Amino acid sequence: MKRYISSSLVFAVFLFASSALAQEQRTITLQEAIEIALENNYQLKQARNNLDLADHQIRSEYADFLPSVNGNLSGSRRTGQQFISDRFSEGLDPFVDITSQSISGNLSANIPLFNGFENINSLRASEQSKISDEESLRRSREQVIFNTASNYLQVLLDMELLEIRRENLENSQKQLEQVQAQVEVGSRPTVDLYNQEAQVANEELLLTQQENSLKFSKILLVRQLQIDPMGDYQFTVPEMESEINTEVLESYSLSELIDQALLNRSDLKSTIADIRSLEYQLQIAKNNLLPSVSANAGLSTSYSDQYSLLGESVAFSDQFFDQRINRSFGFSVSIPIFQNWNRMYNIESSKVQLKNAELNLDNSRLQVIQEVTQAYNDYTSYQKQLSASEKSLIASERAFETQQERYNVGSSTLIELSQAQASYVEAQSNYTQATYNLIFQEKLLDYYLGKLSGDSIEF
């Protein structure tokens, strides 16, 4: 029995290890990340649901042009004294203690002929609401694309910075080996060895901190993609142009970019559609002061086991489908005279909602202008930063190489070499950050211009 339990445990451990090994690392590109985020984002799903509801609303508005039809069928059973008209005509006591059964049915139809064009205005308002929902969905897609690309760029930046830290640690470790050998032969003081050991320890600390930063960036990206947080993912570095093309931006003036944003932004289009919908709703409120005209038609019939004709009972089919059928057709006119100022309040309320929406549109336009202006200025500033950091990188690399050669021949101190190495590492980090900042700012400008479609995000 013990041998059986032991074998079962070994087999279970083997299955667990096999399943763990079967979970392979998943490689995700930037475009795949955007597609995953667009598919999984719950806000987009909610926006699509709202758009489906808007379609049903429009279908309902079209149906309001059709007549409304209602049918009713009822049956009853009565016990007690009842008045029988046939017995009264025959000279008998009309009140008889009996049990009677009856069935009645009716079919009615009503169609508005004139209601202040409410059906037409309601349909147009619903169509504008659908346009607003479509533009809101498009803007939400752009928001998801931008957030995904931003988080992806942060992961790539942290990967580059981590690689810089690793290379710097390797250089420091090689320098430590060299200093240790020189101290052993007496060509260098012991203090240089201690200083270099401290430098290596500090580089190991910075490497650990950068590893944590990378892990945190990946967590944020995985959260944005809404995928399994326990999965193993590798994010590939897309091919980037060695020189960032700025000719496209330089070919536009700031005023042209602002005009382009005001024309393309989906959130502005959504607000404009909301304003048009409110205009139709205001017209509906005003037209409620007008009379309304409707036409109606009806068909009713009934059956009673106490019904008789010339003293003889009449069958169900003769009563229900022939003798007791009633038909009606008519018109009705409703004139609003006084309803406690409710209609006037609805008009004023619609006016206030329309004015507030127009004010919101004006504020949104000012915000768009501010966003595009700030993004444009930041982009030009990052261009200058990239150029300056590139020059600083070249100069600090040459300075580090020079100090390395001088230290090797004994004409420079370890402190000078460490300072040159720190400046070179800082220049590498600054150049990498400036490159990614410029790329990020370019995507931010595209987002403010309303140009992020998600079909292809290129660097």
N, C-alpha and C positions, 0 to 999 in steps of 0.2 A: 504493500500500500504506500509506503513512504517513497519507494522507487517510482511509483506511478505519479505521485504528487510532484516529485522533483522533476520528472520528465515533462510534466505539464507546465511547470514554471519556466523551464528552459525554453519550451516551445513558445510560450506567451512572450517571453523576452525577445525571442528571435523575431516574432511577428511585429512587435513594437519597433524593434530596430529597423526592420525591413520597411515599415511604413514611414519611419522618419527619414530613411535614406531615399525613399521614393518621392519625397517632397522636394522636387528639384527647384533650383533657383530660377525665378521668372525674370526675363529681361524685358524692360519696358522702354520704348523710345518716347520722345516728346510727343509726337503725333498720336501714338497709342495712348499715352497718358491723357491727352485731351479728349480722345474718343471715349475712353473709360469714364472720365469725369462727366462728360455730356450724357452718357447712358445711365450713370448711377446717381447723379445729383437729385436729391429729393425736391428741391425747389423747382427744378425744371419739370419734374413729374407733376407737381402741383399746378404749375403754369399750364401744362398740357391738359390737365383735367379741367381747369377753368376755361380753356379754349373749347374743349368738347361741350362744356355746359353752355357756352355762348352759341354754338351751333344749334343746340336744342332750343335755346331761347328764340333764335331767329325762326326756326321751324314753327314754334308756337305762335309767333307773331303772324306768320303767313296764314296759319289756321284760323286766326281771329277774323279773317275776311269771309270765312265759311259760316253757314248758319249753325247754331247750337241746337241739337236734337236731344230730347229727353223722353224716356219711356217709363211707364209705371204700371205695375200689375199688383192688385191686392185682392185678398179674399177674406171673408168674415163668416162667423157663425154666431147667431143671436138666439137666445132663449128667453121667453117671457111674453107679456102681452104686446102685440103689435097691431098696428092699424092696417087693415086690408081694404083697399079702396073698392075692389070688386064686390065684396060682401055688403059694403055700404050702398052701392048702386042696386043691389038685389034686395034691399030692404032688410038685410040681416045685421046682426051686431058686428060692426067692423073691428072691434077689439077682440082679438083671439089670443089665447095663451098657446103659442106654438114655438117650434124651433125652426129657424130659417137659415139658409145658406146663400151666399151671394159672392160673385166675382166681378171685379171691374178692372178695366185697363184703359190707359190713355197714352197717346203719342203726341208730343208738342214740338214745334220748331220755332225758333226766333232768330231773326237776322237784323242787325243794325243797318239802316239805310243812310243815316247821317248822325255822326257823333262828334262833330268838330274835328274831323280828320284824325281822330285819336289813333286808329289802327295804322294809318300811314306813318304818322310821326313816331309811334312806338316801334314800328319796324325799322325806320331809319335810325332811331336811337340805339336799337339793339345791334344794327350793323356797325355803327361807330364804336360801340362797346367791344364788339368782336375785333375790330381793327386795333383798338387799344390793347386788348389782350394779346394779339399777335405781336405787336411791337414790344410789349412787356416781356414776352417770351424771348424775342430776339435779343433784347438787352440783357436778360438773364443769362442767355447763352454766352454773350460776350463777356459777362462778369465771370462766369465759370472758366472760360478759356483764359482770360487774363490771370485769374488767381492760380490756375493750374500751371500756366507758363511761368509765373513769378516764383511759385514754390519749386518748380523744376529747375529754374535758373539758380535759385539759392542752393539747391543740392549740388549742382555742377560747380558753383563757386566754392562751396565748402570742400568738395573733392579736390579742386585745384589747390586750395590753400593747404589741405592736408598733404598733398604730394610735395608742396614746397617745404613743409615742416619735416617730412621724412628725408628729403634730400639734404636739408640743413643738418638734421641729426646725424646722418651718415657722414657728412663732411666733418662735423664736430668730433665724431668717434674716430675717424681717420686721423684727425689732427691730434686727438688724445694719444693715440698709439705712437705718433711721431714724437710728440713731446715726451712721452714716457721713455722712449728709446734714447732721446737726447739727454734726459735727466740721468739715466743710468750710466751714460758714458761721461757725464759731467760737463757737457757743453751747454746745458740750460739749468737755471736754478730750480729748486724743488717747488718754489712758490708757483712757477708756471704750470706745473703738473696739477697743483691744487686748483688753480684758477680754471684750467681746462676741464677738470672733473666737474667743477661747479657749473661751467658752461654746458656740458653734456647733460647734467641733471636738469638744468633749466629747459633745455631743448626737449627733453623727454616729457616734462610737465606741459609745455606748450603743445606738443604732439597729442597728449592725452586730452587736453582741452579742445583741440580742434576735432579730434575723433568724436567727442561728445556733441560738439556743434553739428557735425555731419549727421549723427544719429537723430538728433532733434529735428533737423531739417527734413530727413526722410520720414519721420513720424508725421510731420505736418503735411507732407506731400501725400502720404498714404491716406491720411484723414481726408484730404481734399478729393482723392480718387474714390473714397468710400469702398475700399477693398479690405481683404482680411488683414488686420494689423499684425497677425502672427506669421504671415508669409515671409518668404525670403525673396527680396526684389533687388534687381540690379538696374540702375538707370544709366543708359548709354549717353555718351557725349555726342551731340550732333556735329556734323561738319560745319565749321564756321569759316567765313571768309577772313583771310589774313588781314585785310584792310576793310574796315566798315565803310560802306558806301553812304556818303552824306550828300551826294549830288541831288537826290530826290528831294530831300528836305530843303536844301539851299535853293532849289528852283521855285519854291513857294515862299511868299511873304506871310507874315503873321496874320494879316487881315484875310488872306485867301484861306489859310488853315481854319480860321474862326468861321468863315462863311461855309466851309466844307463841313465843319462839325455841326453847325446850326442846321444844315441841310440833311445830314446823314444820321444824327443821333436818334436812336429808336425811342429813348425815354421822352424826348421832345415830341416825337410823332405820336406817342401814346397819350401825352398830355393834351395835344391838339385834338385828338380823336375824342377824348373825354369832354373837352369843351364843346365840341359839336353835338355830342350826345346830350349834354346839359341844355344846349340851345333847343333841341327838339323837345326835351322834357318841359322846358319853360313854355313852349308853344302849346303843349298838351294842357298845361295848367291854365293858360289863358283861354283856350277853346272850351274848357269846361263851363264857361259862362254862357255858351251858346245852347240853344235847344237841341234835343236829340230826337231822332225819328227812327222807329223800328217797326218791322212787320212780323206778324206771328200767325201761325196756323196750328190747328189741333184736330185730333181725331180721338174719340173716346167711345167706349162701349161697355156694357155690363150684362150680368146674368143674375137672376134670382129665382129660386125654386118656388117662390110665392107669386111670381108673375103669371098672369093668365090672360087670355084673349077670348072674349065671349064665353067665359066660364070654363074654358079649357086651358090646361097647362101648355106652355110652349117649350119646345126642346132647347137644349143648350146652344146647339149650332144655329138655330133660327134666331135666338135672342142675341147671342154674342157677335155673330157675323152678319146679321141682317137687320132685324127689326129695331134694335136698341143702339144702333150706331149713330153718333152725332159728329158733325163736321163743323169746324169754325175757321174763320180767316179774318184778320183785322190789322189795323195800324194803331200805333200809340205814339203820342208826342209828349215829351217831358220838357218842361220849361223851368229852369232854375230861377227861383225868385229870392229866397233867403235861406241860407244854411249856416247861420251864426258866424258869418265871415270866414268860414273854413276855406272856401275857394280862394278868397283874396289872400289869406295867409299862405296857401300853397303857392300862389303866384309870387309873393314876396320872398318866400323861402327858396324858390327856384332861381330867382334873380340873385339872391345872395350867394348861392352855391356857384352860379355861373361867374360872378365877380371874383370870388375866391379862387376859382380855377384859373381865371385869366391872370390874377396876381401871381399864382403859383407858376404859371408859364413864364411870366416876366422874370421871376426870380431864378427859374431853371436856366433861362437863356443867359442871365448874368453869371450864373455858376459855370456854365459851359465855357463862356468867354474867359473866366478866371482860370479854369482848369487847363484849357488849351494854351493860354499865355504862359502860365507857370511851367507846364510841361515843355513848351518850346524853349523857354529861357534855360531850364535845367538841362535840356538836351545840348544846347550850344555850350553851356558851362562844362558838361561832362566831356564834350569833344576836346575842350582846352585842357581839362584834367588828364585825359588819356594821352594827349601829346606831351604834356609836361612829365607825366609818370614814365613814359617811354624814354625820354631823354635822361631822366633820373636813373632808370634801370640800367641804361648803357653806361652811364658814368660810374655808378656804384659798382657794377660788375668789373669794370676796368680797375677801379680803386682797390677792390678786394683781391683781384689777381696780382696787382702790383705789391700790395702788402704781403701777400702769400709768398711771393718771390723774395721780398726783402727779409721776411722772417726766416725763410729757409737758409739765407746766406748770413743771418745773424745781424743785420742792420736795422731790424725793427723789433719792437717788443710784442709780447703776446697780447697786451691790452690794446695796442693799436690794431693788431690783426683781428681781435674780437669785435672791436668797434666797426671795422670795415665789413666784417661778416654780417653783423647785425644790421648795418645800413643796407647791405645788399639784399638780405632777406626782407627787410621792410619795403625796399623798392620793388621786389618781386610781388609782394602782397598788394602793394598800392597799384601796381600795373594790372594785376589780375582783377582786383576790385573795380578799377576804373573801366576795364573792358566790359565786365558784366554789368556795371552800372549804366553804361551807355546802351548796351543791348536792352536792359530792362526799361530804360527811359524811352527807347524807341517803341517798345511794345505798349508802354503806358500812353504815349502820344497816339498810337493807333487806336487804343481803347477810347481815349477821349474824343477822337475823331469819328468813332463809330465804324471802324474798318476791320474789326476782328470778326471773321466769319467762321473760323474753325476748319476750313477746308485744308489749309496748309499753313503752318507757322514756321517760317524760315528765319535763319540767322545769317 
